[in-house]
Amino acid sequence: MHTTTLVFIPCFSGAPWDLDQLGPLSDFPMRTMRLPEGIDNIEAYADAVAAHTADLTDYALVGDSFGANIALAVATRRPTGLRALVLSGGFAADPISSPLWRAGMRLMGKARGPLYRQLVLRAHAHRLASPFDDEGEVAWSEADSRQLFLDNTPAHSFGTRVVAALTADYTPALAAIQVPTLVLTPGHDVLIGENAATVLREGIADSTETVLPRTGHMFRFTHPQAYARAVDNFLTEKLPEVHRAPR
């Protein structure tokens, strides 16, 4: 009996996922990773994921935010073992529509020392926040988001990931993705915006969008159980023959 491994790709912070929070998916073998540091292009991150999954012949990628863009890049290569794709709070191309904010992100990416820790990370945490973060399964605050980056994201890596996010564009390659894809969208997302999910949904042939109401961009942190149930429901519907690991 073979099993489908769920591979979870980190967000912009680079921190591995907390897989213990994803109870509804506990029947699946799961693995995660830490993003490599100092890389300024999505293809190089995709290379790291390809190396991380090289031993797998049956797997699904679950990418969150920046990690969704990386998962998308891997999927456009059409690896033989890939069975399904989950993109949460993700984008095919730079989701920032404001030239002013885009320029601000580039400046933020160059900050170091106290300027990075005290100004940049506070501003970034504010952009990640939603009005629903404190009512989730796990209470979350802007201070928690900032601490996530303080603990896991060197200033140089923050800067190179800004460059990677602002320069990648997989929109023309979406048609190459031929596995069932879940576009998992929070109900309130200032950082990414509504158009990003529309582009993914319309560009990937076998795609489904699920919106989790009263959630924000950090919904895998604030609503891990609801998030995991949405992924489980998708896999059950789209891959009914999928084999799960015995308990």
C-alpha positions as CSV (number, residue, x, y, z in Angstrom):
1,M,0.0,0.0,0.0
2,H,1.4,3.4,-1.0
3,T,0.7,6.6,0.8
4,T,0.5,10.3,-0.3
5,T,2.8,12.5,1.6
6,L,1.8,16.1,2.3
7,V,4.7,18.5,1.9
8,F,4.2,21.9,3.6
9,I,6.2,24.8,2.2
10,P,6.9,27.7,4.6
11,C,5.7,31.3,4.3
12,F,7.9,34.4,3.9
13,S,9.3,33.9,7.4
14,G,11.0,30.7,6.2
15,A,10.0,28.8,9.4
16,P,8.9,25.2,9.1
17,W,5.2,24.5,9.7
18,D,3.9,23.3,13.1
19,L,2.5,20.0,11.8
20,D,1.1,19.1,15.3
21,Q,-1.6,21.7,14.8
22,L,-3.0,20.0,11.7
23,G,-5.1,17.3,13.4
24,P,-7.6,16.6,10.6
25,L,-4.6,15.7,8.4
26,S,-3.0,13.3,10.9
27,D,-3.7,10.2,8.8
28,F,-1.3,11.5,6.1
29,P,2.4,11.3,6.4
30,M,3.6,14.9,6.5
31,R,6.8,16.7,6.3
32,T,8.0,20.3,6.2
33,M,11.3,22.2,5.8
34,R,13.0,25.5,6.5
35,L,13.5,27.8,3.5
36,P,17.1,28.4,2.6
37,E,18.5,31.7,3.4
38,G,19.7,34.6,1.1
39,I,18.0,33.4,-2.1
40,D,16.5,36.1,-4.3
41,N,14.6,34.1,-6.9
42,I,11.7,31.7,-6.7
43,E,13.2,29.1,-9.1
44,A,16.1,28.5,-6.6
45,Y,13.5,28.0,-3.8
46,A,11.7,25.5,-6.1
47,D,15.0,23.7,-6.5
48,A,15.2,23.3,-2.8
49,V,11.7,21.9,-2.6
50,A,12.5,19.5,-5.5
51,A,15.5,18.3,-3.5
52,H,13.4,17.9,-0.4
53,T,10.8,15.8,-2.3
54,A,13.3,13.8,-4.4
55,D,12.7,10.6,-2.5
56,L,8.9,10.8,-2.9
57,T,6.8,9.2,-5.6
58,D,3.4,10.2,-4.4
59,Y,2.9,13.6,-2.7
60,A,0.9,16.8,-2.5
61,L,2.4,20.3,-2.0
62,V,0.8,22.7,0.4
63,G,2.3,26.2,0.1
64,D,1.3,29.2,2.2
65,S,1.7,32.8,1.0
66,F,5.3,33.1,-0.3
67,G,5.4,29.3,0.0
68,A,2.4,29.1,-2.3
69,N,4.4,30.9,-5.0
70,I,7.2,28.4,-4.5
71,A,4.8,25.4,-4.7
72,L,3.4,26.9,-7.9
73,A,6.8,27.1,-9.4
74,V,7.4,23.5,-8.6
75,A,4.1,22.4,-10.0
76,T,4.8,24.2,-13.4
77,R,7.7,21.7,-13.8
78,R,5.1,18.9,-13.7
79,P,7.1,16.5,-11.4
80,T,5.9,12.9,-11.9
81,G,5.1,12.3,-8.2
82,L,2.9,15.4,-7.7
83,R,-0.7,14.4,-7.1
84,A,-2.3,17.7,-5.9
85,L,-1.5,21.3,-5.0
86,V,-2.8,23.6,-2.3
87,L,-2.1,27.3,-2.5
88,S,-3.2,29.4,0.5
89,G,-3.0,33.2,0.4
90,G,-0.9,32.8,-2.7
91,F,-0.2,34.5,-5.9
92,A,1.2,33.9,-9.4
93,A,2.9,37.2,-9.7
94,D,3.7,40.2,-7.5
95,P,0.4,40.9,-5.7
96,I,1.2,44.5,-4.7
97,S,-0.7,46.8,-7.0
98,S,0.5,50.1,-5.4
99,P,3.8,51.4,-6.9
100,L,4.3,53.4,-3.7
101,W,4.0,50.3,-1.5
102,R,6.1,48.2,-3.9
103,A,8.9,50.8,-3.6
104,G,8.4,50.8,0.1
105,M,8.9,47.0,0.2
106,R,12.2,47.3,-1.7
107,L,13.4,49.9,0.8
108,M,12.2,47.7,3.7
109,G,14.2,44.8,2.2
110,K,17.4,46.8,2.5
111,A,17.0,47.6,6.2
112,R,19.3,46.0,8.7
113,G,19.8,46.1,12.5
114,P,17.4,48.0,14.7
115,L,15.7,49.6,11.7
116,Y,14.8,46.1,10.5
117,R,13.7,44.8,13.9
118,Q,11.9,47.8,15.1
119,L,10.4,49.5,12.0
120,V,10.3,47.0,9.1
121,L,9.0,44.0,11.1
122,R,6.3,46.1,12.8
123,A,5.2,47.5,9.5
124,H,5.1,44.1,7.9
125,A,3.2,42.6,10.9
126,H,0.6,45.3,10.5
127,R,0.1,44.4,6.8
128,L,-0.3,40.8,7.8
129,A,-3.0,41.5,10.4
130,S,-6.8,41.2,10.1
131,P,-9.7,42.1,12.4
132,F,-10.4,38.4,13.0
133,D,-7.0,37.3,14.2
134,D,-7.9,37.4,17.9
135,E,-11.0,35.3,17.5
136,G,-9.5,32.3,15.9
137,E,-8.8,28.8,17.2
138,V,-5.4,30.3,18.2
139,A,-5.3,33.9,19.3
140,W,-2.8,35.9,17.2
141,S,-1.6,39.4,17.2
142,E,0.8,41.7,15.3
143,A,3.3,41.1,18.1
144,D,3.1,37.4,17.3
145,S,3.7,37.9,13.6
146,R,6.7,40.2,14.4
147,Q,8.1,37.6,16.8
148,L,7.8,34.9,14.1
149,F,10.1,36.9,11.9
150,L,12.4,37.9,14.7
151,D,12.9,34.2,15.6
152,N,13.2,32.9,12.0
153,T,14.1,35.5,9.4
154,P,17.5,37.3,9.1
155,A,17.3,40.8,7.6
156,H,19.3,39.7,4.6
157,S,16.8,36.8,3.9
158,F,13.9,39.2,4.3
159,G,15.4,41.4,1.7
160,T,16.2,38.6,-0.8
161,R,12.7,37.2,-0.4
162,V,11.2,40.7,-1.2
163,V,13.2,40.6,-4.5
164,A,12.0,37.1,-5.2
165,A,8.3,37.9,-4.6
166,L,8.4,41.2,-6.6
167,T,10.1,39.7,-9.6
168,A,8.5,36.3,-10.1
169,D,5.6,35.9,-12.6
170,Y,4.1,32.4,-13.2
171,T,0.9,33.7,-14.7
172,P,1.8,32.5,-18.3
173,A,2.8,29.1,-16.9
174,L,-0.4,28.3,-15.0
175,A,-1.8,26.3,-17.9
176,A,1.0,23.8,-17.4
177,I,-0.3,22.7,-14.0
178,Q,-2.3,19.5,-14.5
179,V,-3.0,18.4,-11.0
180,P,-6.1,19.2,-8.9
181,T,-5.4,22.5,-7.1
182,L,-7.1,24.1,-4.1
183,V,-6.9,27.9,-3.9
184,L,-7.5,28.4,-0.2
185,T,-8.4,32.0,0.5
186,P,-8.8,34.0,3.7
187,G,-11.9,36.1,4.0
188,H,-9.9,39.3,4.7
189,D,-6.4,39.8,3.2
190,V,-5.0,43.3,2.8
191,L,-1.5,42.0,1.8
192,I,-2.5,39.9,-1.2
193,G,-5.9,41.2,-2.3
194,E,-8.8,39.5,-4.2
195,N,-7.3,39.5,-7.7
196,A,-4.5,37.1,-6.9
197,A,-6.9,34.2,-6.1
198,T,-8.9,35.0,-9.3
199,V,-5.8,34.7,-11.4
200,L,-4.9,31.4,-9.9
201,R,-8.4,30.0,-10.2
202,E,-8.9,31.1,-13.8
203,G,-5.4,30.1,-14.9
204,I,-5.2,26.6,-13.5
205,A,-7.6,24.2,-15.3
206,D,-8.5,21.9,-12.5
207,S,-8.7,24.4,-9.6
208,T,-11.2,24.9,-6.8
209,E,-11.4,27.9,-4.5
210,T,-12.5,27.7,-0.9
211,V,-12.8,30.9,1.1
212,L,-12.6,30.6,4.9
213,P,-14.8,33.5,6.3
214,R,-13.6,35.7,9.2
215,T,-10.0,34.8,8.7
216,G,-7.0,36.8,7.6
217,H,-3.7,36.3,5.8
218,M,-2.3,34.5,8.9
219,F,-5.1,31.9,8.9
220,R,-3.0,28.8,9.0
221,F,-1.7,30.2,12.3
222,T,-5.0,31.4,13.7
223,H,-7.3,28.7,12.3
224,P,-5.1,25.6,11.9
225,Q,-8.0,23.1,12.4
226,A,-10.3,24.8,9.9
227,Y,-7.4,25.2,7.5
228,A,-6.6,21.5,7.8
229,R,-10.2,20.4,7.3
230,A,-10.4,22.4,4.1
231,V,-7.3,20.7,2.8
232,D,-8.7,17.3,3.9
233,N,-12.0,17.9,2.2
234,F,-10.3,18.9,-1.0
235,L,-8.1,15.8,-1.0
236,T,-11.1,13.5,-0.3
237,E,-13.1,15.0,-3.1
238,K,-10.4,15.3,-5.7
239,L,-8.3,12.2,-4.9
240,P,-10.9,9.7,-3.6
241,E,-8.5,6.8,-4.2
242,V,-5.8,8.5,-2.1
243,H,-4.1,6.1,0.4
244,R,-3.5,7.4,4.0
245,A,-1.1,6.0,6.4
246,P,-2.6,3.5,8.9
247,R,-3.0,4.9,12.5
